[in-house]
Amino acid sequence: MNIANSLKNIFASTNFNKLKFDPRRTLIKQAKVALNEGNLIVEFHDETEAYPSVWLRDNCTCPECFHNDSHSRAINWDKFDVGVSPISVDVNKDKLEIKWSDNHRSIFTEDWLRNRSFEGSKQAKYLEENYRPKKILWDGTEFTKILKTYSYREVMTKDEILYCFLKDLAIYGVVLLKDAPMDPSANSKLSQKIAFVRETHYGKEYVITSKPGTNNYAYLSSLLQQHTDLPYYEYNPGVVFLHYVVQTESEGGQNLLTDGFFVAEKMRREMKEHFELLSTVHVNWSDYGTEDFVKFCNIFRTPVISLDSFSEIASVRYSIPQRDSFFSVPLEKVTSWYHALKEFTKLLDKHCAKFKVESGNILVFDNTRLTHGRVQYNDTKGNQRYLVGNYMDWDEIYSKMRILKNEMQEKQQT
């Protein structure tokens, strides 16, 4: 792990609205309205940008249109005219003043405009740096190279280390924290440092140990097939934190971990028909039972591979025990779907990383992307495997990353 390079990249990247430009060399030269296109063309000293007029009016930053304390648009859209157009445009050094056809006036600064460029590569750069980092997919043979390890104490005490830890988690989908306290509350303290725990019907945290007669398959000591947790939740938990308070000393108990996105993309390239079935056929995921005297009955329908509106892989859900026997799909698709799932299972096994987390370490991984499992193990009287787990949602983790990044850049500027 190279923290120095990571921090250098942080400070070199775009930071929302906080970029500063030297007014002596970045004055706006001129602005004009493009005919028949509804755009305002702004010529800076080094480049020319186009901004849609309706977007500029919608994003006026005056107190009447924008509530600064809450960073929220306050413009009344019941009265908003989407056909609004500039009547006049005045340039004053690093500011544009626009008089609109609805008799309103707006002032935009150069740095505000530059930060919101509509040029494709700049938009992509903003999204990668400030929305979500680009994922790097990996094969099981690459696991030792991509796995980043951090000190629990440093993550808990140094914000710059916490940021790098979260960023690596977002990029690779897995990180390892070493030398965590043997205190079973270490996991919850880590989660509270980031934001807060995602509670489920299993509570805010759960203990994993061998429990004969359990209603949860994960609590058995036999082979735990690879799976994603809680696929039966419509908004299933994004990240799993597993604190290995006590790891088994038996020969078994090795962790199994596969990058489901890597496997899904490989299937998209090489087995298109299988990919089409797994990304379109809805599966009934379910969980019925009782936990701490509370009954639950969860069902959610979604494909094994979910795609977003850009046809990019958004999530993978895979759990043999949690697939319901009710399969609400056309009869003619059932057999071919099973063949597709079998090939997907083979790929998960083929590209799996096999390792063993040591006692005192915390394994953190992306539950929407990675499948995980465990080899069979045997407890002894003097050594009983004991894990404490909890969940967090990606929204809270991404939020924390942005906050930390802003705070570090503010410190760098002072």
C-alpha positions, -999 to +999 in steps of 0.1 A: +000+000+000+015+034-010-003+060+011+019+088-002+008+083-038-028+079-028-028+112-009-010+129-038-038+118-061-064+131-037-050+166-036-045+167-073-081+158-081-112+180-086-130+189-054-167+198-061-169+237-060-136+243-043-112+248-072-095+281-072-084+299-104-059+327-107-079+357-119-048+372-135-046+344-161-081+330-163-104+360-170-134+354-191-129+369-225-164+370-239-197+352-240-223+350-267-256+331-273-254+304-299-281+308-325-309+281-327-292+259-301-302+275-268-266+275-255-244+302-241-209+301-254-183+312-230-147+319-241-121+316-214-084+325-219-076+288-228-107+272-240-144+277-250-173+260-232-210+258-240-237+259-214-274+253-220-294+285-212-322+267-195-297+249-172-280+282-163-314+298-154-324+267-134-291+269-115-291+306-107-272+311-074-289+342-061-307+340-027-341+340-044-333+308-064-308+290-042-307+283-004-270+284+004-271+270+039-288+238+027-271+238-007-305+234-023-323+248-053-352+271-041-365+282-075-402+279-079-407+253-107-444+259-109-436+292-125-404+282-142-402+288-180-382+261-198-382+284-228-363+311-210-335+328-229-308+354-223-316+390-232-282+403-225-248+390-212-222+412-195-186+400-188-168+415-158-134+399-153-142+365-138-180+369-137-209+366-161-241+386-155-271+375-175-304+392-179-331+367-187-364+369-207-383+364-174-368+396-160-345+378-137-307+385-133-281+358-126-244+361-119-220+331-124-183+331-115-156+315-137-147+287-113-184+278-109-188+275-146-155+256-152-163+231-125-196+223-143-183+218-178-205+198-203-174+185-222-176+147-221-141+139-207-144+165-180-178+151-169-163+116-168-134+129-147-158+146-123-179+114-119-149+092-112-134+116-087-165+128-069-193+103-076-178+068-073-143+056-081-139+033-111-139-004-101-109-025-109-120-061-115-098-091-106-093-128-111-086-150-081-050-155-092-045-117-087-059-116-052-026-112-033-018-082-056-050-064-052-057-070-015-048-039+004-041-043+042-045-016+068-038-012+105-071-010+125-056+015+148-044+038+120-078+036+102-095+046+135-072+075+143-060+090+110-086+104+085-062+102+056-057+064+062-095+060+066-101+077+033-075+054+015-091+023+031-126+033+019-114+042-016-096+008-020-127-009-008-147+009-035-122+001-062-113-035-054-143-045-034-123-060-005-098-048+021-083-064+052-078-047+086-051-062+108-046-062+145-081-053+156-088-055+193-101-088+205-131-068+218-163-080+200-174-044+197-144-035+175-166-039+144-193-016+155-168+010+166-153+009+131-187+013+115-196+042+138-163+059+128-175+058+092-212+064+097-237+039+112-246+002+110-272-011+086-297-030+108-315-061+094-338-087+109-306-103+123-300-071+143-273-045+142-246-072+144-245-109+144-223-136+157-211-165+135-202-196+152-211-233+148-248-237+159-262-272+153-300-269+146-297-233+134-322-218+109-293-200+092-270-220+069-240-198+076-240-210+112-231-246+103-195-258+102-199-277+070-189-262+036-205-228+030-210-223-007-202-190-022-231-165-019-240-129-014-257-120+018-294-111+021-304-112-016-340-111-005-338-075+005-348-050-022-320-027-010-296-054+003-267-043+025-238-030+005-207-039+026-200-068+050-176-063+080-165-096+095-143-095+126-125-128+131-123-127+169-113-163+169-104-182+137-104-220+137-071-237+141-083-267+122-070-274+087-103-261+073-121-228+075-104-211+045-122-181+030-136-183-005-139-149-023-147-142-060-152-109-079-187-115-092-184-085-116-153-101-132-172-133-137-202-115-150-182-095-175-164-127-187-198-144-192-210-113-211-180-116-235-179-154-239-214-168-231-238-141-243-269-162-242-262-173-206-255-137-196-288-126-212-307-151-191-290-143-159-295-106-164-332-107-174-348-136-157-361-126-122-354-150-093-375-153-062-350-147-033-365-155+001-358-159+038-383-173+063-376-178+100-372-165+135-343-146+150-343-136+187-381-145+189-388-121+159-404-138+129-395-127+093-407-135+058-387-117+031-392-122-006-376-101-034-375-107-071-345-097-092-320-113-116-287-128-106-270-100-125-286-066-124-277-039-150-281-002-147-296+021-173-262+022-191-261-016-193-233-016-168-233-043-141-249-028-110-250-058-086-247-096-084-270-117-062-262-153-057-273-177-030-282-213-035-300-216-001-319-184-006-334-192-040-371-199-034-387-230-050-413-206-064-398-196-098-422-172-114-409-172-149-422-186-183-419-224-184-398-224-216-370-204-199-365-226-169-342-253-182-319-229-201-317-206-171-305-235-150-278-242-175-267-205-174-266-206-136-245-237-136-219-221-159-220-190-136-213-212-106-184-229-124-169-195-132-172-184-096-153-215-085-127-212-112-119-176-105-121-178-067-094-167-042-088-190-014-071-177+018-076-178+056-082-147+076-062-148+109-077-141+144-078-104+152-083-093+116-114-078+100-123-087+064-144-060+047-160-066+013-186-054-012-217-075-008-232-062-041-202-074-061-183-102-044-194-137-035-180-153-004-179-187+012-159-209+035-144-244+036-156-269+061-139-268+096-140-286+129-142-269+163-124-283+193-130-277+230-101-252+232-108-235+199-142-225+187-144-203+156-161-169+166-169-141+142-188-108+147-204-093+116-223-063+106-234-043+075-231-008+061-247+008+031-227+021+002-245+055+003-230+062+038-195+050+028-194+072-004-207+101+017-179+097+042-153+095+014-164+128+000-164+145+034-129+132+042-117+143+008-130+178+012-116+182+047-081+170+036-081+194+006-092+223+028-063+215+052-039+214+022-050+248+011-045+265+045 
